[in-house]
Amino acid sequence: MKLTKIIQRFFIFISALFLTLNVSVNHINAQAIPFFWEFINVDIVIENNGDMLVTETQKYTFTSNHKNQRYRYIPLDKVKEITNVSVSKNNEIISSDTGIENNQFWIRWEYPLNPPESHTFVIKYRVVGGLQESGDNLQVYWKAIFPERSSLIKKSRVTVTFPKDLAGKILEYQSFGVSSEIKKIDNKTIEFTAKKELPPQTELEVQITFPKGILNVSNVYSESSSPLNSTPITSSKKKADWGAVMIMYIPAILIGNFLRKRLDSTPRSSNKLPSLNDYEIAYLAGKKKRVIDLAIIKLMHSGRVTFDSIRGNFFKSDIQSENNQASYFTQKLYSKIHNRSRHNLDINIKQLRSSLQEKELVLTQQESTKLRLIGAAPIILVATAMLFKMILIGNMPPVFIILLNLLIIHSYFHKSGLNSIEDEVNVFVLIKLFIDSFIQVLSYVLLSYIILFFILFIFSLSVLFTFSWNIIVYSSFLSLTILLMLYPILLLIPIIGSFQSSLHRSKYGNYVLKKLQKQNPHTVNSSNISLSFALFGLRIIPTGMIYTALTWSPPSYTSSSGGGGGSSVGGGGGGGGCGGVGGGGSCGGIGGGGGGGCGGVGGGGGGGG
């Protein structure tokens, strides 16, 4: 097996392993934690001054030995303060400790255990400044059943009671998180009952709206103002983590690209330009794809091959007889177009590569692999650090990070379809290019990342027996959505696409290519259409599809438009290959034109155990 394949499989396996460990950690913990909640009932009483008196009744069932300490964490980012805390059991007060850490108010208490047994604890506290302002109304917006826990809750109920002054004046009420049955007990009491068990990381959040001006409220939370007692460091910390991830990848890519070029030990043979034919120049500039395109262009110009725009196929033309003097490579490609045979095509490409290697213009497989590893090393280090951070801290979306890592590393070790552009640059062509490239990557993922999908499938089956199909369906749609969002972003990152086209060239090869491009500037009236296309050519056919599935005709190669192309995203309309084929980018560029519920603003939540 080739070294690059071994490297690829290794990183795929490691990434899949990290992902599986991360997404299954909660599931494993849920099975390992020796207790669960029979129920958690929360009663919230709203006073005339806007304070909320909260009573949480939690019934624990312990199945085996466990530590005696219990706790409850309540976020402070949307409240002024929490006071009057008490913990009791059987109407007897239990000694408890309180404090603030990481912008969360914590309550801790201890009680001796002798499992298996059940214990019911009642936690009471006053929330000052917990009501929220929403236009001309006020809201009770509270995450009553907290998501940050490691065990399930079999039953839960939340009851909110308002003062008499608000009787009959409640405007609306709803819940978020787990599905619940909502019942209006009377004209000032609303009850929310969960319809099913609450697994770890699920919540029940309630929102009740009523008019301003009725209660004598002095402290409320508003989205337009800062939290009442401190800055919401929980939210800012998450943003900082996201920012750190994205910022770290940029220098990692730059450093990897710099190291790859710096540590390229291949010598520059001389400052003289070697004698190269059009196909060798095409391979030097654009590898196999450019060579195949050039051969098709020559066949079409000779009249030996035409294109059926209705059927979307190239086929042998009867207008002219075969030219026995055509190059060996063109003859083989012609034969392939005619009878759809793959025989000898790859051998001839290898002959081209061997010829260029003898002239020290392209790297050997071992040299290329070494430089790809050097270029990918900083990315791999960052990816590993982020994956460990996810497992240890668990505050970053695992699917997003895994896909980002795989796609970036993929760009180092595999041929890219991101540098292609069609003959006419417009929105329809770009959409077609996106679809073709996405299908190519999706097919690659389905075939080459089978380890990842197999592990995820096994994990999904284990989840199925504990939770429900909803989790699997949700995870699948989330993964697909993130991939669809990530892919166009990668399409528009020139730094990933630009170095792809040069990973096969030596220092001398880069020097020769630049010299040839400078000595043979791409112009509309190019005297040598083949050389012009070999040096600057556009992709006239979709990535990976040479003979079929074309939805538009190739250009006539007789007229032209567009100025000099750029090598980065958004560059000006590039001069077309072969006498000016529309607009587009040159040599590796994407090219420019040619020619908690309801936004999660509720208070409460936190964790417990």
GIVEN-V380658 format. One record per residue. PSI is psi in whole degrees, 0 to 359 (* if undefined). Layout:
psi
PSI
PSI
This chain:
psi
139
151
319
325
320
316
315
310
323
311
325
315
315
315
317
321
315
317
315
318
319
313
340
357
320
321
318
315
321
325
330
328
125
38
165
169
123
319
157
116
132
124
123
122
122
126
168
333
4
352
152
122
113
132
117
122
112
121
112
143
119
128
340
183
141
162
155
344
134
162
164
129
136
120
144
7
345
24
162
310
166
128
180
52
137
149
132
162
126
43
15
130
134
140
133
158
150
161
180
130
129
44
28
139
123
147
128
142
164
147
132
141
150
68
159
133
169
148
140
121
142
120
126
142
158
129
116
129
32
345
152
146
134
90
237
10
168
157
143
109
94
131
86
317
110
144
334
84
165
0
162
162
121
319
151
149
141
127
129
125
132
163
164
329
338
6
125
4
10
127
311
161
145
169
161
161
229
146
138
156
124
129
134
105
312
191
5
12
128
138
135
122
123
137
348
177
155
103
168
147
13
160
169
113
135
148
121
129
137
162
153
167
355
314
154
74
131
331
118
158
136
141
334
352
165
160
156
331
341
172
147
82
338
312
315
327
320
318
320
321
314
313
320
320
309
320
323
330
325
305
331
318
316
315
317
317
320
314
321
317
322
322
7
109
0
133
161
114
312
178
3
149
129
166
120
142
175
321
322
320
319
318
320
322
320
13
206
321
316
323
315
317
317
319
320
318
315
320
322
322
328
351
5
339
136
172
127
104
339
311
344
34
149
145
161
132
143
2
318
154
165
143
106
347
359
158
156
317
316
322
317
320
321
317
322
317
324
313
8
30
145
5
129
352
312
327
319
323
320
325
320
314
320
320
318
328
322
328
4
35
332
159
154
169
319
317
317
318
317
315
326
320
317
316
328
344
311
322
318
320
315
316
317
317
317
322
318
322
320
317
317
323
321
34
22
145
118
320
317
312
317
313
319
315
312
318
321
315
323
323
341
332
3
156
139
141
17
354
13
154
151
182
326
118
106
178
327
321
319
321
316
317
317
314
315
313
320
318
320
312
319
318
319
317
315
326
314
336
36
330
314
311
326
315
317
324
316
316
320
321
320
323
323
322
343
321
242
172
336
321
317
314
316
316
320
312
322
315
315
319
316
319
318
327
324
322
312
333
317
327
329
17
99
334
332
319
327
318
346
317
350
3
342
349
147
177
317
322
318
320
313
316
316
320
316
318
325
321
338
68
142
117
166
320
46
132
340
95
320
315
320
316
320
323
321
4
153
158
113
357
152
154
127
0
107
325
342
175
23
133
0
156
148
161
164
342
22
332
169
169
168
149
199
138
162
172
23
167
137
13
166
169
120
147
136
152
161
59
16
84
87
205
174
182
157
137
65
2
160
327
155
193
148
162
*
91
140
50
353
45
5
159
189
209
224
213
175
167
*
